[in-house]
Amino acid sequence: MILLLVVPALAIFAAGYLFPVAQLVLKSFRNESTWSLQHYQEIASSGVFAWVLFQTLLLAVVVTLACLILAYPLAYSISRCPPWLASLLLVLVTLPYLTSILIRTYAWTVLLSPAGLINQLLLYLGIVSEPLRLVFNKIGVYIGMIQVQLPLMVFPLYAALARFDRKLSIAAQSLGSSPADAFLRITLPSSMPGIVSGCTLVFLSCLGFYITPALLGGPNDYMIAQGITIRVLTLGEFEAAAAQATVLLAMVATVFVIFRTKVATELEDESQSSQSAKKVRDLSATAHIPAPLAKGLQRALEVISSVRSPLLVLLSAFTLALLVLPFVVVIPLAFSDAAYLSFPPPGYSLRWFTKFFSNSQWLSALSFSGRTALLASLLAIMIGVPIAFALVRFRFVGRVPLYLLLISPMIVPHVVMAVAFFFSFAKTPLIGTATAFVLAYTIIATPYVVVILIAGLKKFDRSLEQAAISLGGHPLTALRTVTLPLLLPSLASALVFAFITGFDDVVYGLFVSGPSATPLPIRMWDDIRLEISPQIAVVAALFLASLAALVAVKAFVSAALHHRSHLKDI
Amino acid sequence: MSINRRQVLKGVAGAGGAAIAPSFLAVPALAQSLKGTGEVVVYDGGGSWGEAKRVALFDPFEKETGIKVIAQPRTDLGAVRASALAGSPRYDVTILTGGNTTAFERENLLVPIDYGYFNKADLDAFNPVATGKFTVPHIIYSLLIAYDPVKFGSNSISSWADVWDTKKFPGGRTLCTGTRGPDGAVFEAALLADGVDPAKIYPIDWDRAFKSLSRIKPEIVKWWNSGAEGPQLLIDKQVTAGSGWNGRIYAANEKTQKIGFTWNQGILQYDSWVVLKGSKNVDNANKLLAFMSRAEVQANFSKHILYAPPNSRAYDFIPAERAKMLPTYAEFKKQQIVQDYAFWNALGKNGRPNNLTAVAEWERWLVGAR
């Protein structure tokens, strides 16, 4: 049974990822045609690598903490919203994922520049007397990274909080608990799995980032992925790049081992996890905290709780603004009539839309990307859901390593995976075909499916399923009629993430595309490299338009269904 | 091994440096017909560069020869190299910057050009960069000093020393990142700013270059990485001076003059066409290269985008107005220096090619370990 659930994913991962990366790691120990540690000696002796590594880790930690602080109030608010508003807000949260990373980061340079909107607002409000330096330094990198990573934090948190039975907190309050106390003892511990999975996701995905720091950072900012990418794409020093990537992998593995209990909460048994929740409760209750401190904390939370509604709304609005702000810039840019990016545009026209739709290369790339990313996301669901079931519902040897393997494509810099993939398949007819893209996209999309589904299954009330079975339902019927419908929100968000992960990919495209297989981001890559024209803003605007259409259709359909079920009742 | 490499390098330096057609070419006075069948897969560069190629080079070639051109967008150099190393090159014909061709030659990744299809008159006219055993120059362009014309007025900044002088010309700066090696000519700019005689820039004195760069570093708002970034920073008023490529600067100045520039101390650079080893359409590739080397064809290309034709005879067919905008226009050419790719490709004292040394030293300098 377990084997059946695990094998499909393992087979795909072995062929398209594990085997190629293993070959690449071996490569890092080669020099010309002999075994050698030369590349590692270079890393150890130069001092550059250690500095870059430190910078990267620091960035990842700060971004993770900032995301947690910003995302929690928002996720909490969304989980308390009526469903229609919640789904709208969740769409807004996904927005940053839907625009080209380049146009998004350009939007930040416009917003954060000395004469940009934010500085003007601060000056107008009298908060500052002269413009702040907000971009091309660490601040710019943090803001840009936080915006990109926020969705990764909001979604798991939301999933945890939405499943949480609010009645518990109300019950606690009715039994005399203050709202603050109820939050500390009940809500916060219940959302712990979401916090852990969000932090894991954000921290690890930060390590592989390079476009945002490269574009928003200052002259001294240099991240590990930049170094690896330059080695692969510019210098063609594959072995040195492989060595750096291997060191990065080893570091991440070490982090995993050290924090394995924390990371493994994701996989803990129901009883264990309630134990850990209990631990948190004990901790938050006065038992382990020195009395004065606990009292202070309690007092502070009570003060906050008296203003909590407005404060919550304010904090949530701030986070939402952070997510949405770049679009204030992107959409007008698409209608610019200038040959360069300028905000506000000197004039408006449909020039860049006309250009897009009259170009068959853009259009065929668009359809190629849409098709391959859709296929890959479906495949990722098909292999990711069973394995998430296996990980949550069964105990077996190698469970934790399996989980780490499945989420590792989010950590390993894609450039390394892609180069490994390419070398493994270069001699086969696979390169330059849609199949290669589907395989590659499936591998990078599966981690999102697994993480989202595990979070979904964890808080899933199994008693419902068991009830169905005990009432005579076949387990498969129970799966179909009880389990899957309840998991629908998780499945939907997994599908969206999986699709976008493939659709947005540039790196595999660089290596795998061919005359009849060119994805959209590769077409965009050219424009981006040679001319930052408003063309890419058009692509972003079109994304948004299709997304709005999707949301409208969904709202319409659910309204219709609702209506029908009402009729049935009558 | 390293002796072999040096010998190859020497040969290349000779071929690239002198403006004569290499003697190993047996070129008939009149070119053969280029008619053929099948296809050829070519890197098109994308954007307006790719469009210019489609209109001025590929469409006319298809019409004349019946060979289909499949234009492919960009992949980075490492990906191209990986594909050739693996024996299934991404393109039949691609473009390499001058600073990169030798690495490909060294690794035996290129197919020698068959000059049998070329016109002798065209071949003889390649200047200031000659054709090579493996390379046919495609475009010549300039890395120029660029500045804010509103703040400083036109014709204000006229040398790299002025760019470095933030007392006289206050404001932020942007230069190409050294992680691109010779691409953005940041090392040449640093030496010129420090007063090195343009004729004595090579071999590059790394210590002096980095010392000069350390002087300007506090004023650097950003090291640009892609060609559009430098001009964009000037348009956005994030910097007041820096460097940028002529094509990008002209595009930004499409309607009004947004960016001031000078040809003085510009760095002339060039890209070459090459045929990748493992190509399945070598004959068609040679026909395409021969077609694209014609003076009339290159002149037509220069009408669509502001890159200079390596075939100097093309100037006979370019209107005077247009010619005055091209980097190798006689008056501009003498104010600039030609980047010495023989130096950049050569092996340094440490046994590594200078372009790789530059990147490694740049990383060390950036993190303060130099």
HADDOCK unambig.tbl for C-alpha pairs under 7 A between the chains (distance, minus, plus):
assign (segid A and resid 47 and name CA) (segid B and resid 369 and name CA) 6.88 0.50 0.50
assign (segid A and resid 48 and name CA) (segid B and resid 363 and name CA) 6.84 0.50 0.50
assign (segid A and resid 48 and name CA) (segid B and resid 364 and name CA) 5.82 0.50 0.50
assign (segid A and resid 48 and name CA) (segid B and resid 367 and name CA) 6.41 0.50 0.50
assign (segid A and resid 48 and name CA) (segid B and resid 369 and name CA) 6.90 0.50 0.50
assign (segid A and resid 136 and name CA) (segid B and resid 221 and name CA) 6.35 0.50 0.50
assign (segid A and resid 136 and name CA) (segid B and resid 222 and name CA) 6.36 0.50 0.50
assign (segid A and resid 218 and name CA) (segid B and resid 221 and name CA) 6.36 0.50 0.50
assign (segid A and resid 218 and name CA) (segid B and resid 222 and name CA) 5.55 0.50 0.50
assign (segid A and resid 219 and name CA) (segid B and resid 220 and name CA) 6.52 0.50 0.50
assign (segid A and resid 219 and name CA) (segid B and resid 221 and name CA) 6.47 0.50 0.50
assign (segid A and resid 219 and name CA) (segid B and resid 222 and name CA) 5.11 0.50 0.50
assign (segid A and resid 219 and name CA) (segid B and resid 223 and name CA) 5.88 0.50 0.50
assign (segid A and resid 220 and name CA) (segid B and resid 366 and name CA) 6.36 0.50 0.50
assign (segid A and resid 232 and name CA) (segid B and resid 78 and name CA) 5.50 0.50 0.50
assign (segid A and resid 233 and name CA) (segid B and resid 76 and name CA) 5.55 0.50 0.50
assign (segid A and resid 233 and name CA) (segid B and resid 77 and name CA) 5.68 0.50 0.50
assign (segid A and resid 233 and name CA) (segid B and resid 78 and name CA) 3.91 0.50 0.50
assign (segid A and resid 233 and name CA) (segid B and resid 79 and name CA) 6.23 0.50 0.50
assign (segid A and resid 234 and name CA) (segid B and resid 76 and name CA) 6.95 0.50 0.50
assign (segid A and resid 234 and name CA) (segid B and resid 77 and name CA) 5.74 0.50 0.50
assign (segid A and resid 234 and name CA) (segid B and resid 78 and name CA) 5.50 0.50 0.50
assign (segid A and resid 235 and name CA) (segid B and resid 78 and name CA) 6.60 0.50 0.50
assign (segid A and resid 235 and name CA) (segid B and resid 356 and name CA) 6.87 0.50 0.50
assign (segid A and resid 236 and name CA) (segid B and resid 78 and name CA) 4.66 0.50 0.50
assign (segid A and resid 339 and name CA) (segid B and resid 251 and name CA) 6.96 0.50 0.50
assign (segid A and resid 339 and name CA) (segid B and resid 252 and name CA) 6.72 0.50 0.50
assign (segid A and resid 340 and name CA) (segid B and resid 252 and name CA) 6.21 0.50 0.50
assign (segid A and resid 423 and name CA) (segid B and resid 86 and name CA) 6.78 0.50 0.50
assign (segid A and resid 426 and name CA) (segid B and resid 86 and name CA) 5.76 0.50 0.50
assign (segid A and resid 426 and name CA) (segid B and resid 88 and name CA) 6.55 0.50 0.50
assign (segid A and resid 427 and name CA) (segid B and resid 86 and name CA) 6.65 0.50 0.50
assign (segid A and resid 427 and name CA) (segid B and resid 88 and name CA) 6.96 0.50 0.50
assign (segid A and resid 510 and name CA) (segid B and resid 75 and name CA) 5.02 0.50 0.50
assign (segid A and resid 510 and name CA) (segid B and resid 76 and name CA) 6.87 0.50 0.50
assign (segid A and resid 510 and name CA) (segid B and resid 79 and name CA) 6.58 0.50 0.50
assign (segid A and resid 511 and name CA) (segid B and resid 79 and name CA) 5.52 0.50 0.50
assign (segid A and resid 514 and name CA) (segid B and resid 90 and name CA) 6.74 0.50 0.50
assign (segid A and resid 515 and name CA) (segid B and resid 70 and name CA) 6.99 0.50 0.50
assign (segid A and resid 515 and name CA) (segid B and resid 72 and name CA) 6.54 0.50 0.50
assign (segid A and resid 522 and name CA) (segid B and resid 73 and name CA) 6.93 0.50 0.50
assign (segid A and resid 523 and name CA) (segid B and resid 73 and name CA) 6.25 0.50 0.50
assign (segid A and resid 526 and name CA) (segid B and resid 45 and name CA) 6.65 0.50 0.50
assign (segid A and resid 526 and name CA) (segid B and resid 46 and name CA) 4.99 0.50 0.50
assign (segid A and resid 526 and name CA) (segid B and resid 47 and name CA) 6.21 0.50 0.50
assign (segid A and resid 526 and name CA) (segid B and resid 73 and name CA) 6.58 0.50 0.50
assign (segid A and resid 526 and name CA) (segid B and resid 74 and name CA) 5.90 0.50 0.50
assign (segid A and resid 527 and name CA) (segid B and resid 46 and name CA) 6.30 0.50 0.50
assign (segid A and resid 527 and name CA) (segid B and resid 47 and name CA) 5.00 0.50 0.50
assign (segid A and resid 529 and name CA) (segid B and resid 226 and name CA) 5.23 0.50 0.50
assign (segid A and resid 529 and name CA) (segid B and resid 227 and name CA) 6.40 0.50 0.50
assign (segid A and resid 529 and name CA) (segid B and resid 228 and name CA) 6.92 0.50 0.50
assign (segid A and resid 530 and name CA) (segid B and resid 226 and name CA) 6.60 0.50 0.50
assign (segid A and resid 530 and name CA) (segid B and resid 227 and name CA) 5.37 0.50 0.50
assign (segid A and resid 530 and name CA) (segid B and resid 228 and name CA) 5.71 0.50 0.50
assign (segid A and resid 531 and name CA) (segid B and resid 227 and name CA) 6.92 0.50 0.50
assign (segid A and resid 531 and name CA) (segid B and resid 228 and name CA) 4.89 0.50 0.50
assign (segid A and resid 532 and name CA) (segid B and resid 228 and name CA) 5.70 0.50 0.50
